[in-house]
């Protein structure tokens, strides 16, 4: 007796079953967009709405204020000093951690992550205790007329400490995943250390470096806690953009939001740049994978009519 078996067709769309994966996916996506709208898009829109509360002319007058322009210049100066130094440190630290084995390697990785676990305010207080007038090096600095705390050097030091993990933390997992086979092959062929770095290591990590630089720059320009402690918030001298917003908030509500809009625009630019780098990396990886696939892909099986015996083989 022959039994006919009919294949069971599964529905391709939502069925109304609460356990259906498509319904769960739609709920999660909707919940995510709802949270983003409430905690990201809505506050950003509120900032620009309040910044233009007294008109576009008042907005530009607030931005052209001497103290605001001084805070912008100081913020850019700190970022120009901090980001290149942290980029050099991040590349060197990642190269050291991923390419060499040595005692204290785990301690080095822990120290790199230290600013992530320490409050910025505590970090700023440590710099005051070390470089302040009554700190460890305070008397020597006063004797040589060197001012660190409540001056630009203290702001730069605090910002460097807060931001130095960003580049290293982006590069360490990337370089660990890539391995060191190419560098070892280059050394076997006689390439020097510098040539190996510039010709092999650096091209492989360039997008990771750029990604870390974007995040480091955003944090450097938006840092508040540590800078507030070491700068003294002296208007026109040691106020960065975040500190200027705090100063203006108690004096001129609209002007504070006008200056805040610059930081909001910085966040948007950072997000766009971050997305562009991720898109470029994805395209590069897709192109590399496509080039790695051979043009003539062998069949997973050979049909009997395609099996041809080579000469000399037994039949």
Helices and strands as residue ranges (DSSP letters): H 21-36, I 37-41, H 42-51, H 56-63, H 66-99, H 105-112, H 114-117, H 120-131, H 138-143, H 152-163, H 165-178, H 181-188, H 193-196, I 197-201, H 202-222, H 225-231, H 241-251, H 253-292, G 304-306
